[in-house]
Amino acid sequence: MTIVDDDVDFALAAYREEGEWQVAELTHDHVGGIDDLAAALRRLPGDAGAVGMVAIDEDFFVLVRVAGPRTRVLLSDITAATEWELAASAVEFLGLPAPEDDEDDVEPAGDLELLSDLGMEAMDLAVLLDDEDLYPDEMLSDVARQLGFGPLFDDAVGLTSA
């Protein structure tokens, strides 16, 4: 399914400039695919690259991290690739086979260690992704909090900081 503006819950970039976290909104033009998202993130300054956080239709999210020429991707639910262009782009970027249409096991795909050097270990991210009671915005809020920009993230997406 092609993403329309109503489907995008939010598309944000986070990066550190001179040691301070910054959060910027990305336009919906940047969420057509992983290459578009990575290109937008590369234009941002950042001491350790930039992290893109995109949530779609309260269904799934994509994390993209660029640092220099390297792009790392995490898709919260591989089954979303059967319905959503951005998720299919993530699966293709990762070199994984497309999931079957009738597959309903919610499993993440990609690099669980993409945020390890920023303060969120792979195991913590895996535990968060296993919590079926959380929506993508709540998961990403937890990620942002662990990385040190929780209030900036929550303000940008309209969540009340806890």
Secondary structure, DSSP 8 states (H G I E B T S, - for coil): ----GGGEEEEEEEEEETTEEEEEE--GGGGS-HHHHHHHHHTS--TT-EEEEEEETTTEEEEEEEETTEEEEEES-GGGGGT-HHHHHHHHHHT-----TT------EE-TTTTGGGT--HHHHHHHHT-TTS-HHHHHHHHHHHHT-HHHHHHHHT----
